[in-house]
Amino acid sequence: MDPERLVQCPYDKNHQIKASRLPYHLVKCRKNNQKIAKKIVTCPYNARHRIPKQEFSLHTATCESKTSEEIYSKRSQVRYTCAKYIYYDAIKLVIW
């Protein structure tokens, strides 16, 4: 994402913010617009995505950030599984 590109605030449609400043703006604007904030949820794959609650399931199914998140998660699980081999030997526990 181009850091200089302007994006629209999900809390106030009149706000146009540089993409690089969006995370800071979202925190501030959420506090100032608490009624709207109750109707909006954060995407589990990308914290910059704010979605109306009624569209959440559709967004999570089609989110463009989902693919990279799932790939990273699967890789880290494989690394963890391969990192330790545990063998139980009668009374002792040997960790290789």
C-alpha positions as CSV (number, residue, x, y, z in Angstrom):
1,M,0.0,0.0,0.0
2,D,1.3,3.4,-1.0
3,P,1.9,5.4,2.3
4,E,0.9,8.6,0.6
5,R,-2.4,7.3,-0.8
6,L,-5.5,8.8,0.8
7,V,-8.0,6.4,2.4
8,Q,-11.4,7.1,3.9
9,C,-12.0,6.8,7.6
10,P,-14.7,4.2,8.5
11,Y,-15.9,6.3,11.4
12,D,-16.4,9.6,9.6
13,K,-16.8,9.5,5.8
14,N,-15.6,13.1,5.6
15,H,-12.1,12.2,6.8
16,Q,-9.4,11.4,4.2
17,I,-6.2,10.2,5.7
18,K,-2.8,9.2,4.4
19,A,-2.4,5.4,4.6
20,S,0.7,5.8,6.7
21,R,-1.3,7.7,9.4
22,L,-4.4,5.5,9.3
23,P,-3.7,3.4,12.4
24,Y,-3.2,6.5,14.6
25,H,-6.3,8.1,13.2
26,L,-8.4,5.0,13.8
27,V,-7.6,5.0,17.5
28,K,-8.4,8.7,17.8
29,C,-11.6,8.7,15.7
30,R,-13.0,5.6,17.4
31,K,-12.9,7.4,20.7
32,N,-14.6,10.4,19.2
33,N,-17.4,8.4,17.5
34,Q,-18.3,5.8,20.0
35,K,-21.9,5.2,18.7
36,I,-20.5,4.3,15.3
37,A,-17.7,2.3,16.8
38,K,-20.2,-0.1,18.5
39,K,-21.4,-1.0,15.0
40,I,-17.9,-1.7,13.5
41,V,-15.6,-4.6,14.1
42,T,-11.9,-5.1,13.3
43,C,-10.8,-7.7,10.8
44,P,-8.8,-10.6,12.4
45,Y,-6.4,-10.7,9.4
46,N,-5.7,-6.9,9.1
47,A,-6.2,-4.4,11.9
48,R,-6.6,-1.6,9.3
49,H,-9.8,-3.2,8.0
50,R,-12.9,-2.0,9.9
51,I,-16.1,-3.6,8.9
52,P,-19.8,-3.1,9.8
53,K,-20.9,-6.0,12.1
54,Q,-23.5,-7.3,9.6
55,E,-20.8,-7.7,6.9
56,F,-18.2,-9.4,9.1
57,S,-18.7,-13.0,8.0
58,L,-18.6,-12.1,4.4
59,H,-15.4,-10.0,4.9
60,T,-13.6,-12.7,6.8
61,A,-14.4,-15.2,4.1
62,T,-13.1,-13.0,1.3
63,C,-10.4,-10.8,3.0
64,E,-7.4,-10.3,0.8
65,S,-5.1,-10.4,3.9
66,K,-6.4,-13.8,4.9
67,T,-4.2,-15.8,2.6
68,S,-0.9,-14.4,3.8
69,E,-2.1,-14.8,7.5
70,E,-3.1,-18.5,7.0
71,I,0.2,-19.3,5.2
72,Y,2.3,-17.7,8.0
73,S,0.2,-19.6,10.6
74,K,0.7,-23.0,8.9
75,R,4.5,-22.4,8.5
76,S,4.9,-21.5,12.2
77,Q,3.0,-24.7,13.2
78,V,5.3,-26.8,11.1
79,R,8.4,-25.2,12.6
80,Y,7.0,-25.8,16.1
81,T,6.2,-29.4,15.4
82,C,9.7,-30.0,13.9
83,A,11.5,-28.1,16.6
84,K,11.1,-30.8,19.3
85,Y,11.0,-34.5,19.2
86,I,9.9,-36.0,22.5
87,Y,10.5,-39.6,23.4
88,Y,9.3,-41.3,26.5
89,D,11.7,-43.9,27.8
90,A,10.3,-45.9,30.7
91,I,10.8,-43.5,33.6
92,K,12.8,-40.8,32.0
93,L,11.7,-38.0,29.7
94,V,14.3,-37.3,27.1
95,I,14.0,-34.2,25.0
96,W,16.1,-34.1,21.9
